[in-house]
């Protein structure tokens, strides 16, 4: 029994010794593993903090870029507004008219007096000029006719001529830029390319480029001449052209590539404009039908029962109704026009 007990005691002590030795040998590895896990965990937290800081830097940089772009847009808009014409002389130049402002005002005054006189004579006492038509409110109608002839009709004609000239410029401008691109690639200087456009292109493009080359030859700087060119033709395409040439003259670069890209952009804008015009044709037709419907209905009523429709022209109440109807119709057509008019 004593021998067996000693065997058990020795075996237990040996087991304890081996267990202690194993713990001694593996304890550091466990601590090292826990330390390693702790370090990895802390490293991930550190990376998270670094990523957040990097995101803050990127967002701040993005805000600064947006603010800079906004500032540049505001400066460009201010520059364009400063170059936009505010007087009749500049508007006459935009319309391509070689007329002095004094002649324009004389023509406006003569037209206003002529319309006022015709309105006054049409309402004078005597036989009615057209099927009993008689104007009862002569003073107001005479003043309105004179005002329309002095300020309304001449300015409308001037704006119409300017718009038609700008359409021709837009249609020809991409081809002019292609001429500059091919000339620069072949080794010609920019001024020579501008001179070729001035000599070979039809009006109004050739006329405007001739003025541009003449200003440069007379000693005006290229930037100043380009600004005068944009003042005469305030179109977005011309503004892009002026910006490209100004940047290229100051910082250098591949002019043919920049103008080639500009030509592609202008052609894409033209295609987009034509697509919008086709898509809005239905709304334009509706506006035209609505605007012409009162006149058509009034004419048919006059053909069937003239006495019924002539009450609008013979009595002051009818004059007021006609005036209110014309105002409402003008307002409706204007709203529809603004709804289908896209500025691109």
C-alpha positions as CSV (number, residue, x, y, z in Angstrom):
1,X,0.0,0.0,0.0
2,X,2.8,2.3,0.9
3,X,4.6,1.5,-2.4
4,X,1.4,2.0,-4.4
5,X,0.8,5.3,-2.6
6,X,4.3,6.5,-3.4
7,X,3.8,5.6,-7.0
8,X,0.6,7.7,-7.1
9,X,2.3,10.6,-5.4
10,X,5.3,10.5,-7.7
11,X,2.9,10.3,-10.8
12,X,0.9,13.3,-9.5
13,X,4.0,15.4,-8.9
14,X,5.3,14.5,-12.3
15,X,2.0,15.5,-13.9
16,X,2.0,18.8,-12.0
17,X,5.6,19.4,-13.1
18,X,4.8,18.7,-16.7
19,X,1.7,21.0,-16.6
20,X,3.7,23.8,-15.0
21,X,6.4,23.4,-17.6
22,X,3.8,23.5,-20.4
23,X,2.2,26.6,-18.9
24,X,5.6,28.2,-18.6
25,X,6.4,27.5,-22.2
26,X,3.0,28.5,-23.7
27,X,2.1,31.4,-21.5
28,X,4.3,33.9,-23.3
29,X,2.9,32.8,-26.7
30,X,-0.7,33.4,-25.4
31,X,0.4,36.8,-24.1
32,X,2.1,37.5,-27.4
33,X,-1.0,36.4,-29.3
34,X,-3.2,38.6,-27.2
35,X,-0.8,41.5,-27.6
36,X,-0.8,40.9,-31.3
37,X,-4.6,40.9,-31.4
38,X,-4.7,44.0,-29.4
39,X,-2.2,45.7,-31.7
40,X,-4.2,44.7,-34.8
41,X,-7.4,46.0,-33.2
42,X,-5.7,49.3,-32.3
43,X,-4.2,49.5,-35.8
44,X,-7.6,49.2,-37.4
45,X,-8.9,52.0,-35.1
46,X,-6.0,54.1,-36.2
47,X,-6.7,53.4,-39.8
48,X,-10.3,54.3,-39.3
49,X,-9.3,57.6,-37.7
50,X,-6.9,58.2,-40.6
51,X,-9.6,57.4,-43.2
52,X,-11.9,59.8,-41.5
53,X,-9.3,62.5,-41.6
54,X,-8.6,61.8,-45.2
55,X,-12.3,62.0,-46.0
56,X,-12.4,65.4,-44.2
57,X,-9.5,66.6,-46.3
58,X,-11.2,65.4,-49.5
59,X,-14.5,67.0,-48.6
60,X,-12.8,70.3,-47.7
61,X,-10.9,70.2,-51.0
62,X,-14.1,69.5,-52.8
63,X,-15.8,72.5,-51.1
64,X,-12.8,74.7,-52.0
65,X,-13.0,73.6,-55.7
66,X,-16.8,74.3,-55.8
67,X,-16.3,77.7,-54.3
68,X,-13.5,78.5,-56.8
69,X,-15.7,77.3,-59.7
70,X,-18.6,79.4,-58.4
71,X,-16.4,82.4,-58.1
72,X,-15.1,81.9,-61.7
73,X,-18.7,81.6,-63.0
74,X,-19.6,84.8,-61.2
75,X,-16.6,86.6,-62.6
76,X,-17.5,85.4,-66.1
77,X,-21.1,86.5,-65.7
78,X,-20.0,89.9,-64.5
79,X,-17.6,90.2,-67.4
80,X,-20.3,89.2,-69.9
81,X,-22.8,91.7,-68.4
82,X,-20.2,94.4,-68.6
83,X,-19.8,93.7,-72.3
84,X,-23.4,93.5,-73.1
85,X,-24.7,96.5,-75.0
86,X,-26.8,99.0,-73.0
87,X,-27.2,101.7,-75.7
88,X,-28.8,101.9,-79.1
89,X,-25.4,102.3,-80.8
90,X,-24.2,98.9,-79.7
91,X,-27.5,97.2,-80.5
92,X,-27.4,98.7,-84.0
93,X,-23.9,97.2,-84.4
94,X,-25.1,93.9,-83.3
95,X,-27.9,94.0,-85.9
96,X,-25.4,94.8,-88.6
97,X,-26.8,98.2,-89.4
98,X,-24.5,101.0,-90.4
99,X,-26.9,103.6,-89.0
100,X,-26.3,106.4,-86.5
101,X,-28.4,106.4,-83.3
102,X,-29.7,109.9,-84.3
103,X,-31.2,108.4,-87.5
104,X,-32.8,105.6,-85.5
105,X,-34.5,108.0,-83.1
106,X,-35.7,110.1,-86.0
107,X,-37.2,107.1,-87.7
108,X,-38.8,106.0,-84.4
109,X,-40.3,109.5,-83.9
110,X,-41.6,109.7,-87.5
111,X,-43.2,106.2,-87.1
112,X,-44.8,107.1,-83.8
113,X,-46.3,110.3,-85.2
114,X,-47.5,108.5,-88.3
115,X,-49.3,105.8,-86.3
116,X,-50.8,108.4,-83.9
117,X,-52.1,110.4,-86.8
118,X,-53.6,107.4,-88.5
119,X,-55.3,106.4,-85.3
120,X,-56.6,109.9,-84.8
121,X,-58.0,110.2,-88.3
122,X,-59.6,106.7,-88.2
123,X,-61.7,107.9,-85.2
124,X,-62.6,111.3,-86.5
125,X,-66.2,112.3,-87.2
126,X,-67.5,111.4,-90.6
127,X,-68.3,108.2,-92.5
128,X,-67.0,105.1,-90.8
129,X,-63.9,103.7,-92.6
130,X,-64.8,100.0,-92.3
131,X,-68.3,98.7,-91.8
132,X,-69.3,101.1,-89.1
133,X,-66.0,100.9,-87.2
134,X,-65.5,103.9,-84.9
135,X,-63.1,104.5,-82.1
136,X,-64.8,106.0,-79.1
137,X,-61.7,106.3,-76.8
138,X,-59.5,108.3,-79.2
139,X,-57.1,110.0,-76.7
140,X,-56.0,106.7,-75.1
141,X,-55.8,104.9,-78.5
142,X,-53.8,107.8,-80.0
143,X,-51.3,107.8,-77.1
144,X,-50.9,104.0,-77.3
145,X,-50.3,104.0,-81.0
146,X,-47.7,106.8,-80.7
147,X,-45.9,105.0,-77.9
148,X,-45.9,101.7,-79.9
149,X,-44.6,103.4,-83.0
150,X,-41.9,105.3,-81.1
151,X,-40.5,102.6,-78.8
152,X,-42.3,99.3,-79.6
153,X,-42.1,98.6,-83.3
154,X,-38.5,99.9,-84.0
155,X,-37.0,98.1,-81.1
156,X,-38.9,94.9,-82.0
157,X,-37.5,95.2,-85.6
158,X,-34.0,95.8,-84.2
159,X,-34.3,92.7,-82.0
160,X,-35.6,90.6,-84.8
161,X,-32.8,91.6,-87.1
162,X,-30.2,90.9,-84.4
163,X,-31.7,87.5,-83.7
164,X,-31.6,86.5,-87.4
165,X,-28.0,87.7,-87.7
166,X,-27.0,85.7,-84.6
167,X,-28.6,82.6,-86.1
168,X,-26.5,82.9,-89.2
169,X,-23.4,83.4,-87.1
170,X,-24.1,80.3,-85.1
171,X,-24.6,78.2,-88.2
172,X,-21.3,79.4,-89.7
173,X,-19.1,79.5,-86.6
174,X,-18.2,75.8,-86.4
175,X,-16.9,75.8,-90.0
176,X,-14.8,78.9,-89.2
177,X,-13.2,77.1,-86.2
178,X,-12.4,74.1,-88.5
179,X,-10.6,76.5,-90.9
180,X,-8.5,77.7,-88.0
181,X,-7.7,74.1,-86.9
182,X,-6.6,73.0,-90.3
183,X,-4.6,76.2,-90.8
184,X,-2.8,75.8,-87.4
185,X,-2.0,72.2,-88.2
186,X,-0.5,73.1,-91.5
187,X,1.7,75.7,-89.9
188,X,-0.1,79.0,-90.5
189,X,-0.2,81.6,-87.7
190,X,-3.4,82.4,-86.0
191,X,-3.7,85.9,-87.6
192,X,-3.4,84.4,-91.1
193,X,-6.2,81.9,-90.3
194,X,-8.4,84.7,-89.1
195,X,-7.6,86.7,-92.3
196,X,-8.6,83.7,-94.5
197,X,-12.0,83.4,-92.7
198,X,-12.5,87.2,-93.1
199,X,-11.8,86.9,-96.9
200,X,-13.6,83.6,-97.7
201,X,-16.6,83.5,-95.4
202,X,-19.9,85.1,-96.2
203,X,-21.6,87.8,-94.2
204,X,-22.1,88.2,-91.2
205,X,-19.2,85.9,-90.2
206,X,-16.7,87.3,-92.7
207,X,-17.6,90.9,-91.7
208,X,-17.1,90.2,-88.0
209,X,-13.7,88.5,-88.6
210,X,-12.6,91.3,-90.9
211,X,-13.3,93.7,-88.1
212,X,-11.3,91.5,-85.7
213,X,-8.3,91.3,-88.0
214,X,-8.4,95.0,-88.7
215,X,-8.4,95.8,-85.0
216,X,-5.3,93.5,-84.5
217,X,-3.5,95.1,-87.5
218,X,-4.2,98.6,-86.2
219,X,-2.2,97.7,-83.0
220,X,-4.9,96.5,-80.7
221,X,-3.9,93.6,-78.5
222,X,-5.4,90.2,-79.2
223,X,-7.3,90.1,-75.9
224,X,-8.8,93.5,-76.5
225,X,-9.8,92.7,-80.0
226,X,-11.4,89.4,-78.9
227,X,-13.4,91.3,-76.2
228,X,-14.6,93.8,-78.8
229,X,-15.5,90.8,-81.0
230,X,-17.6,89.3,-78.2
231,X,-19.2,92.7,-77.6
232,X,-20.4,92.9,-81.2
233,X,-21.6,89.3,-81.2
234,X,-22.6,88.2,-77.6
235,X,-23.1,84.5,-78.3
236,X,-22.1,81.6,-76.1
237,X,-20.1,80.1,-79.0
238,X,-18.1,83.3,-79.4
239,X,-17.6,83.5,-75.7
240,X,-16.1,80.0,-75.7
241,X,-13.9,80.9,-78.6
242,X,-12.6,84.0,-76.9
243,X,-11.9,82.1,-73.7
244,X,-9.9,79.4,-75.5
245,X,-7.8,81.9,-77.4
246,X,-7.2,84.0,-74.3
247,X,-6.0,81.0,-72.2
248,X,-3.8,79.7,-75.1
249,X,-2.1,83.1,-75.5
250,X,-1.4,83.3,-71.8
251,X,-0.5,79.7,-70.9
252,X,0.3,78.1,-74.2
253,X,-0.8,74.6,-75.3
254,X,-2.1,72.8,-78.3
255,X,-4.3,75.3,-80.0
256,X,-5.5,73.0,-82.8
257,X,-6.7,70.3,-80.3
258,X,-8.5,72.9,-78.1
259,X,-10.3,74.5,-81.0
260,X,-11.1,71.0,-82.4
261,X,-12.8,70.1,-79.2
262,X,-14.6,73.5,-79.2
263,X,-15.8,72.8,-82.8
264,X,-17.2,69.5,-81.7
265,X,-19.0,71.1,-78.7
266,X,-20.5,73.8,-80.9
267,X,-21.8,71.2,-83.3
268,X,-23.3,69.1,-80.5
269,X,-25.0,72.3,-79.1
270,X,-26.5,72.9,-82.6
271,X,-27.8,69.3,-82.8
272,X,-29.3,69.6,-79.3
273,X,-30.9,72.9,-80.2
274,X,-32.5,71.4,-83.4
275,X,-33.6,68.4,-81.3
276,X,-35.3,70.7,-78.8
277,X,-36.9,72.6,-81.6
278,X,-38.4,69.5,-83.1
279,X,-39.6,68.3,-79.7
280,X,-41.3,71.6,-78.9
281,X,-42.9,72.0,-82.3
282,X,-46.2,70.6,-81.1
283,X,-46.3,73.1,-78.2
284,X,-45.5,75.9,-80.7
285,X,-48.2,74.8,-83.0
286,X,-50.7,74.8,-80.1
287,X,-49.6,78.3,-79.1
288,X,-50.1,79.5,-82.7
289,X,-53.5,77.9,-83.0
290,X,-54.6,79.4,-79.7
291,X,-53.3,82.9,-80.7
292,X,-55.1,82.8,-84.1
293,X,-58.3,81.3,-82.9
294,X,-59.9,84.6,-81.6
295,X,-59.2,86.3,-84.9
296,X,-60.6,83.4,-87.0
297,X,-63.7,83.1,-84.9
298,X,-64.3,86.9,-85.0
299,X,-63.9,87.0,-88.8
300,X,-66.4,84.1,-89.2
301,X,-68.9,85.8,-86.9
302,X,-68.5,89.0,-88.9
303,X,-69.2,87.1,-92.1
304,X,-72.4,85.6,-90.7
305,X,-73.8,88.3,-88.4
306,X,-71.8,91.6,-88.7
307,X,-74.1,93.5,-86.4
308,X,-73.4,91.1,-83.5
309,X,-69.6,91.4,-83.7
310,X,-69.5,95.1,-84.5
311,X,-70.8,95.9,-81.0
312,X,-67.3,95.4,-79.8
313,X,-66.0,98.2,-82.0
314,X,-68.9,100.6,-81.8
315,X,-69.3,101.0,-78.0
316,X,-66.8,101.9,-75.3
317,X,-67.6,98.7,-73.4
318,X,-66.7,96.7,-76.4
319,X,-63.4,98.6,-76.6
320,X,-62.6,97.7,-73.0
321,X,-63.5,94.0,-73.7
322,X,-61.2,94.0,-76.7
323,X,-58.4,95.5,-74.7
324,X,-58.8,93.0,-71.9
325,X,-59.0,90.1,-74.3
326,X,-55.8,91.3,-76.1
327,X,-54.0,91.6,-72.8
328,X,-55.0,88.1,-71.7
329,X,-54.2,86.6,-75.0
330,X,-50.8,88.2,-75.0
331,X,-50.1,87.0,-71.5
332,X,-51.1,83.4,-72.4
333,X,-48.9,83.3,-75.5
334,X,-46.0,84.8,-73.6
335,X,-46.3,82.2,-70.9
336,X,-46.4,79.4,-73.4
337,X,-43.5,80.8,-75.3
338,X,-41.4,80.9,-72.1
339,X,-42.4,77.3,-71.3
340,X,-41.1,76.0,-74.7
341,X,-38.1,78.3,-75.0
342,X,-34.9,76.5,-73.8
343,X,-31.7,78.5,-73.5
344,X,-28.8,76.2,-74.3
